[in-house]
Amino acid sequence: MLLAVGSLAAIGVTLGSVLGVAARYFAVESDPLEKDLLDLLPGSQCGQCGYVGCGPAAEALANGTAPVTLCVPGGKAVAEKLAKRLGVAADLSGHEDAEPRFAVIDESKCIGCLRCANECTTDAIIGAPKQIHSVIRDDCHGCMKCFHTCPTMAVSMQKVNVNLNDWHWQKPKLKTKRIKH
């Protein structure tokens, strides 16, 4: 019995050492710019930008293959931060901020097909097969994936009402005067 335990411990230590050396030897250093861009993105992994999540979007931004206005949930604020970090000019004249929304499921139309729950990236939709589903409002980030996949049109997008929990001061605009020489 002790021989078996000792041999398993020796195998574990040996394989652990080999994995540790391999991890250091084959380590791939990530681009610090990509990490900075990932920190600026909201991290909702919604896929509205056309990428699987915020990681691939940050990689595309760092490579210069994606515009700084790609993040729909981030809006103009994130686009300005990304442009500043990348050192490029962002044309935000045609970019409109979408007002925040969240999904609501009409229980009289829901058939319990789970298509909406399978599309939800934040697990905000709860329910079981052939049962009525519901949305956890605080977890929903309004990506509209569930809205587009619902076969019975039971999902609707509701505007987030401004209350004390989600109200923020508007950033003051800087007024500058030009001095004539």
QUIFEN-V941275 format. One record per pair of residues at least 6 apart in sequence whose ideal C-beta (glycine too) atoms are under 7 Angstrom apart, sorted by the first residue. I is the first residue (numbers start at 1). GAP is how many residues later the second one is. Records with the same first field share a line. If there is no record, write none. Layout:
# QUIFEN-V941275
I = GAP ; GAP
This chain:
# QUIFEN-V941275
31 = 31
33 = 29
34 = 24 ; 25 ; 28
36 = 49
37 = 21 ; 24 ; 25 ; 45 ; 48
38 = 16 ; 17 ; 20
40 = 38 ; 41 ; 42 ; 45
41 = 13 ; 16 ; 17 ; 30 ; 33 ; 37
42 = 29 ; 31 ; 32 ; 36
43 = 11
44 = 29 ; 78 ; 97
45 = 8 ; 9 ; 76
46 = 27 ; 75 ; 95 ; 97
47 = 6 ; 74 ; 96
48 = 24 ; 25 ; 95
49 = 8 ; 21 ; 22 ; 23
51 = 6 ; 9
57 = 9 ; 13
60 = 6
61 = 7 ; 21 ; 25
68 = 11 ; 14 ; 15 ; 18 ; 20 ; 22
69 = 10 ; 21 ; 23 ; 26
71 = 7 ; 8
72 = 26
73 = 68
75 = 22
76 = 16 ; 19 ; 21
79 = 11 ; 13 ; 16
80 = 10
83 = 6 ; 7
99 = 60
100 = 42 ; 60
101 = 41 ; 56 ; 57 ; 58 ; 59
102 = 33 ; 35 ; 38 ; 40 ; 56 ; 58
103 = 32 ; 37 ; 43 ; 44 ; 52 ; 54
104 = 31 ; 52 ; 54
105 = 28 ; 29 ; 30 ; 49 ; 50
106 = 48 ; 50
107 = 25
109 = 43 ; 44 ; 45
110 = 22 ; 23 ; 42 ; 44
111 = 41
112 = 15 ; 17 ; 18 ; 19 ; 20 ; 21
113 = 38
114 = 15
115 = 34 ; 35 ; 36
116 = 9 ; 17 ; 30 ; 33 ; 34 ; 39
117 = 8 ; 10 ; 16
119 = 26 ; 27 ; 30
120 = 25 ; 26
121 = 22
122 = 17 ; 18 ; 19
123 = 16
124 = 11 ; 12 ; 15 ; 16
125 = 8 ; 10 ; 21
126 = 7 ; 8 ; 10
127 = 6 ; 7
142 = 15
144 = 13
146 = 9
147 = 8 ; 10
160 = 6
